[in-house]
Amino acid sequence: MKEILFAASSNGLGHARRLSFLYNEFLQRGIPSGFILTKSQYLKCKSEILESTNGEIIFSDSKNGLDGPHSSLKASRENISVLKRVSEADFVLSDNLIWPATYNANVYLHGHFTWVDYWEQLGPLESDLTQLAIEKELKEKIIGWFKPDAFGLSNSLLSTKVIPMPLIRYPRDVAFRAYARSWTEIWVSIGTTSDHQYGHLALDSLRELEGLGFQIKILETYQFHNLEILPGLVIGRPGLGTIRDCLASGTPFFDLKELTLEKVSDPELRSNVDAMGRLGLLISKEVLCINSLMKLSSRYTEFWNASSSEVNQYVDKILASLSRSGA
């Protein structure tokens, strides 16, 4: 196969972490691959990224288009070498950026939403409309969208291009079976996106959680493997990376805003919570106890076994679609 370039949204860690396992699998199959991510993302997941003579890690902190809920929508054109790299790739697999389609005609999307969907639902300021209009048109140039079947914002403009995908089982997920679980322990996880509202809510909620008889720790779910222990519950920001880790480990998740009775306004996070509700994967605050957590944990495991696949099977499906495009 020809070379493929992976491009991760700079917002948080989930986009880069998902792509890192796909990047690894492509390299192990001898497929030349490049990977664009931020230095911060790399430092957090570098232990999971393979080194290979067929691979190239490319650091970029520039925003060349819509990329995140808190940054300006005005595109930066300063990162010329990265843009050149995007234009030269045979294929680009982007999680979940539209802007690479400006520079490359063979762009596939990966992930459960695009920043175009996000800003259209949020309602951008008038000064942001130019870039949104540009990327709304670019969205039509996307060849296909590898989108998780269970999660996602509306995608009417790409409905005919969606390739339904399972959730990805990461190689180290098997280790969850060996980890001890502390049912009386709650992890408060606010993610790595600098979403200050969740950090504020976490501090305000600690006393209430402790009053329920649980031990509270401020930890992120990617640290499950570092500590080799699983909590009885994760309460926090409902990003898909955090939710995926909870599903894979059978750890019940509770949206922090639900605890404080605040409405989730972020379009992506709201859609994630709504999906969890439809799938029967949420618990009511009124029945928050160890027995109910144990029952929900079993439901998570059942759902995960039916709705996820190993990385190699996942990549087989991606390669089948790319081959139809001339890879």
C-alpha positions, 0 to 999 in steps of 0.5 A, spaced: 500 500 500 502 507 499 503 511 504 498 514 509 498 520 514 494 520 520 492 527 523 489 528 530 485 534 532 489 537 538 483 538 542 485 533 548 488 526 548 483 522 545 483 523 538 491 522 538 490 516 542 485 512 537 490 514 531 496 511 535 494 504 535 492 505 528 498 508 526 502 502 530 498 497 526 499 500 519 507 500 521 507 493 523 504 491 516 510 494 513 505 500 511 509 507 510 505 512 515 506 519 518 503 521 524 501 529 526 500 530 533 502 535 538 508 535 543 503 534 549 499 529 546 505 525 544 508 525 551 502 523 554 501 517 550 509 516 547 509 509 551 504 506 546 507 509 540 511 504 536 518 506 533 519 504 526 523 506 520 517 506 516 514 511 520 514 518 522 512 522 528 510 530 526 509 535 531 504 541 530 501 545 535 498 550 529 491 550 528 490 550 520 482 550 521 477 548 525 480 544 531 477 545 538 471 548 542 476 554 545 480 556 540 479 561 535 476 559 528 481 563 524 486 558 521 493 559 521 498 558 515 504 558 519 506 551 519 508 550 512 512 544 513 506 540 516 501 543 510 506 540 505 507 534 508 499 533 508 499 535 501 504 530 499 501 524 502 497 518 498 492 518 503 490 522 510 486 519 515 484 525 520 481 524 527 476 529 526 479 535 522 476 537 515 482 542 513 486 537 511 482 536 505 484 543 503 491 540 501 489 533 499 484 530 495 484 523 498 482 525 505 478 520 510 475 522 516 475 518 523 472 519 529 465 520 532 464 528 530 467 533 526 468 540 528 463 543 523 458 539 526 460 541 533 460 549 531 454 548 527 450 546 533 453 550 538 452 556 534 458 560 532 459 568 533 459 572 526 466 573 526 467 565 525 462 564 520 468 564 514 472 559 516 465 554 518 463 556 511 469 554 508 470 547 512 462 546 510 464 546 503 470 542 504 466 536 508 463 534 501 470 533 499 471 527 504 472 520 501 469 516 507 468 517 514 470 511 519 465 513 524 463 509 531 456 506 530 454 507 537 456 514 538 456 521 534 453 528 532 449 528 526 452 527 519 447 529 514 452 532 509 456 525 509 451 520 511 452 517 504 459 516 506 459 513 513 463 507 514 460 504 520 465 502 525 466 498 532 469 501 538 477 499 538 480 494 543 487 497 545 492 492 546 493 493 553 485 492 554 486 485 556 490 487 562 484 490 565 482 482 567 488 482 572 487 489 575 484 489 582 477 493 583 476 498 589 468 498 589 469 504 594 473 508 590 471 514 585 475 517 580 474 524 578 476 525 571 476 532 567 480 530 561 486 533 558 482 539 554 483 544 559 475 545 559 475 549 566 468 548 567 469 541 569 475 542 573 471 547 577 465 542 578 470 537 580 472 541 586 465 543 588 463 536 588 468 532 592 464 533 599 458 531 596 461 524 593 465 523 600 458 524 603 456 518 599 461 513 603 466 513 597 474 515 597 475 520 592 481 521 587 483 526 582 485 521 576 484 520 568 482 513 565 489 513 561 492 512 568 488 505 569 494 501 567 499 506 570 496 504 577 494 497 575 487 498 579 480 500 577 475 504 581 468 502 582 466 509 578 469 514 574 465 521 574 467 526 570 467 530 563 464 525 558 469 525 552 469 519 548 476 517 550 474 517 557 468 513 556 471 508 551 476 506 557 470 505 562 467 501 557 473 497 556 474 496 563 467 495 565 468 501 570 461 505 570 461 512 568 457 518 571 457 525 567 460 530 572 454 535 570 449 530 572 451 530 579 451 537 579 444 538 576 447 542 570 445 541 563 451 539 558 451 545 553 457 542 549 454 539 543 459 533 543 459 531 550 451 532 550 451 527 544 456 522 548 451 522 554 445 521 550 448 515 547 450 512 553 443 513 556 440 510 549 444 504 550 442 503 558 449 505 560 448 510 565 446 510 572 441 515 576 444 519 582 439 516 586 441 509 586 448 510 586 451 504 591 456 499 590 450 494 588 448 498 582 455 499 580 456 492 580 450 490 576 452 496 571 459 494 570 456 487 568 452 491 563 458 495 560 462 488 559 456 485 555 456 491 551 463 492 550 464 485 548 458 486 542 460 493 540 468 493 539 473 489 535 481 488 535 485 493 532 487 488 527 480 487 525 479 494 525 484 496 520 482 490 516 476 494 515 479 501 513 484 497 508 478 494 505 475 501 504 482 504 502 483 499 497 477 501 493 480 508 492 486 505 489 491 504 495 
